[in-house]
Structure formats: structure tokens, C-alpha cells
Amino acid sequence: MSVVEIDERGRMTVPKKLGLKKSRAIIIPAGSFFVTIPLPKAPQKEAEKWLPSTKEHRELKNLAEESAAKDAVNRAERRHQFDD
């Protein structure tokens, strides 16, 4: 685990030891915190190997984002991590 600072413009620097240089990530807001999930260079290509689907890329992305957001909020509620 690493603690990072967020500057006045909302930027943060990810520690080098995490190896996320020049990569993309999903950020899911969940109350008083957020979840960051690093993405492979071509996520749909990676997923095709183990997750065949007839749905379009955009529809799958929307479903995944909705599901991840709901999961993050549920976890935060169970841990009482929302700001009142």
C-alpha cells in the first residue's frame, strides 16, 4: 500500500514501485474514497481470450462500470466509509 498526495489541481503521483508509468486506469468514486484499477494496453483483446461475448464494446463497458460502482458503494457502506 502507498500513500500519495493530491495537489491543488487534483493530480496525484503514483509511486514508481507500482509500475504504472504511461498506463491507463479506471477510477471508481465510492463515497469518501475511490478505487483505482490499472488497465492493460488493449483490455478488450485481453478479455476476448477468456470472456467471449456477442455484446458490443460500449455496452460491455457501461455494464462493467455500473457493476463496479455499485460494488464499491456496497463495500463502503458495509465499512461505514461514507462521509455524513
Backbone bond lengths (Angstrom), bond angles and torsions (degrees), N, CA, C in turn:
res aa  C-N    CA-C-N  psi(-1)  N-CA   C-N-CA  omega(-1)  CA-C   N-CA-C  phi
1 M - - - 1.445 - - 1.520 108.41 -
2 S 1.317 115.54 144.22 1.459 121.80 178.48 1.515 109.67 -130.17
3 V 1.325 115.39 144.85 1.457 121.21 174.29 1.519 106.59 -104.77
4 V 1.331 116.80 130.59 1.459 121.18 -179.51 1.522 109.11 -123.66
5 E 1.332 115.31 159.73 1.458 120.76 176.12 1.520 108.74 -101.32
6 I 1.311 116.05 146.20 1.456 122.12 175.57 1.525 106.97 -109.72
7 D 1.345 116.23 125.23 1.465 119.21 -176.36 1.529 111.63 -80.13
8 E 1.334 115.41 179.65 1.468 120.98 -175.55 1.530 113.17 -63.93
9 R 1.329 117.69 -17.66 1.462 121.28 178.44 1.531 112.11 -96.30
10 G 1.345 117.13 4.82 1.462 121.12 178.13 1.509 113.96 85.49
11 R 1.322 117.75 13.52 1.466 121.76 -179.16 1.525 110.25 -95.66
12 M 1.312 114.99 148.71 1.462 119.55 174.36 1.517 108.36 -133.43
13 T 1.307 116.27 154.74 1.451 121.78 178.00 1.519 108.16 -106.07
14 V 1.329 115.35 125.58 1.456 120.88 179.64 1.531 108.09 -85.17
15 P 1.329 118.33 131.67 1.462 120.87 -179.66 1.534 112.20 -57.93
16 K 1.339 116.42 141.57 1.468 122.25 -178.83 1.517 112.29 -56.73
17 K 1.336 116.77 -35.50 1.461 120.27 -175.55 1.527 113.09 -61.90
18 L 1.335 117.68 -17.24 1.453 120.36 178.09 1.528 112.36 -81.66
19 G 1.316 117.28 -13.95 1.460 121.60 174.72 1.518 114.86 65.38
20 L 1.309 118.10 37.13 1.463 121.10 -177.66 1.527 112.83 -107.07
21 K 1.310 117.35 23.29 1.453 120.61 -178.65 1.527 110.83 -64.47
22 K 1.318 116.11 136.22 1.468 123.55 179.69 1.517 112.19 51.19
23 S 1.311 116.71 50.20 1.456 120.96 177.77 1.523 108.82 -131.34
24 R 1.302 115.80 175.83 1.460 122.16 178.85 1.517 108.74 -117.81
25 A 1.335 115.54 156.57 1.457 120.07 -179.48 1.519 109.27 -147.78
26 I 1.307 115.01 155.84 1.460 121.96 173.05 1.522 106.53 -93.96
27 I 1.327 116.86 134.55 1.459 121.36 174.98 1.516 107.45 -117.08
28 I 1.333 115.64 123.24 1.457 121.64 -177.49 1.528 108.29 -113.40
29 P 1.343 117.52 112.89 1.464 118.84 176.63 1.526 110.09 -69.84
30 A 1.323 115.75 137.22 1.461 120.76 -178.70 1.526 109.10 -143.94
31 G 1.315 116.07 73.36 1.457 119.99 179.49 1.505 112.09 72.07
32 S 1.328 117.29 -119.99 1.459 121.80 -176.07 1.526 113.11 -86.81
33 F 1.325 117.94 6.68 1.458 121.11 178.05 1.522 109.08 -145.80
34 F 1.330 116.83 177.01 1.452 119.79 174.73 1.516 109.61 -139.41
35 V 1.323 115.13 158.73 1.458 122.24 -179.55 1.527 107.18 -109.91
36 T 1.329 117.41 132.56 1.459 122.13 179.03 1.517 108.80 -114.11
37 I 1.339 115.84 127.12 1.462 121.54 -179.27 1.525 108.48 -122.70
38 P 1.340 118.25 111.59 1.464 120.25 178.22 1.532 110.86 -64.19
39 L 1.333 116.02 143.92 1.458 121.54 179.50 1.521 111.12 -108.30
40 P 1.338 117.07 144.26 1.467 118.78 172.16 1.531 109.13 -68.07
41 K 1.327 117.84 165.28 1.473 122.16 -178.47 1.530 111.58 -55.86
42 A 1.325 117.91 -42.77 1.466 122.47 179.20 1.530 108.23 -128.55
43 P 1.341 117.58 81.99 1.468 120.23 -174.07 1.528 114.10 -58.76
44 Q 1.333 117.31 -38.90 1.463 117.80 -178.76 1.522 111.69 -66.80
45 K 1.317 117.37 -33.80 1.470 120.36 177.54 1.529 110.39 -67.38
46 E 1.315 116.39 -41.16 1.464 121.01 178.55 1.526 110.43 -63.59
47 A 1.329 116.20 -43.67 1.465 120.80 -177.16 1.529 112.07 -68.94
48 E 1.326 117.41 -32.49 1.472 120.43 -179.35 1.528 111.96 -58.67
49 K 1.317 116.37 -27.64 1.464 121.13 -178.52 1.529 112.03 -66.02
50 W 1.310 117.54 -33.05 1.465 120.15 -174.73 1.526 114.26 -127.41
51 L 1.354 117.36 -1.19 1.452 120.01 -176.88 1.533 110.80 -138.82
52 P 1.330 117.26 78.02 1.464 118.71 178.95 1.529 110.79 -68.79
53 S 1.348 116.80 143.26 1.462 120.72 -179.55 1.528 110.07 -155.07
54 T 1.319 114.96 151.61 1.458 120.61 176.16 1.526 111.05 -98.70
55 K 1.349 117.49 -2.08 1.467 121.47 -179.16 1.527 110.50 -80.35
56 E 1.329 115.30 153.30 1.460 121.95 177.97 1.533 110.34 -71.34
57 H 1.320 115.09 154.85 1.468 122.52 -178.83 1.530 111.66 -54.23
58 R 1.323 117.37 -47.38 1.471 121.71 -177.43 1.536 111.10 -61.87
59 E 1.328 117.03 -42.17 1.460 120.68 179.93 1.534 110.76 -65.30
60 L 1.325 116.75 -42.40 1.467 120.37 178.09 1.524 111.03 -63.21
61 K 1.335 116.34 -41.01 1.467 120.92 179.57 1.527 110.17 -62.01
62 N 1.327 116.99 -47.26 1.465 120.43 179.81 1.526 111.73 -61.39
63 L 1.327 117.32 -43.38 1.464 121.04 178.06 1.528 111.35 -61.35
64 A 1.329 116.41 -43.22 1.469 121.01 -179.63 1.521 111.00 -64.69
65 E 1.337 117.17 -43.75 1.460 120.34 -179.52 1.524 111.23 -64.40
66 E 1.324 117.12 -43.21 1.466 120.57 178.76 1.528 111.11 -62.68
67 S 1.307 116.43 -44.15 1.461 121.19 -179.10 1.530 111.13 -65.26
68 A 1.335 116.88 -43.65 1.465 120.64 -179.59 1.522 110.80 -65.20
69 A 1.314 117.43 -40.76 1.466 120.62 179.49 1.529 110.81 -64.10
70 K 1.326 117.07 -44.70 1.469 120.80 178.45 1.526 110.61 -61.42
71 D 1.323 116.85 -42.85 1.459 121.04 -179.92 1.524 111.08 -63.24
72 A 1.335 116.79 -44.24 1.464 120.46 -179.60 1.529 110.88 -63.16
73 V 1.325 117.03 -42.11 1.468 120.65 179.15 1.525 110.35 -65.51
74 N 1.327 117.32 -43.49 1.472 120.46 178.12 1.521 111.35 -59.43
75 R 1.314 116.80 -42.81 1.473 120.05 179.00 1.525 110.83 -64.61
76 A 1.326 116.07 -42.46 1.469 119.98 179.71 1.521 110.85 -63.36
77 E 1.324 116.79 -41.20 1.469 119.70 178.70 1.520 111.12 -63.27
78 R 1.333 117.00 -41.03 1.470 119.76 179.20 1.523 111.26 -64.31
79 R 1.323 116.78 -31.32 1.468 120.91 -178.15 1.526 111.61 -94.70
80 H 1.327 117.41 2.91 1.468 122.62 -179.86 1.528 110.92 55.22
81 Q 1.345 116.49 46.98 1.467 121.09 -177.02 1.518 113.60 -102.74
82 F 1.311 118.19 6.25 1.463 119.60 177.24 1.506 109.84 -82.00
83 D 1.339 116.50 142.40 1.465 120.33 173.91 1.520 108.35 -73.25
84 D 1.310 116.28 140.48 1.467 120.25 177.99 1.502 110.92 -91.95
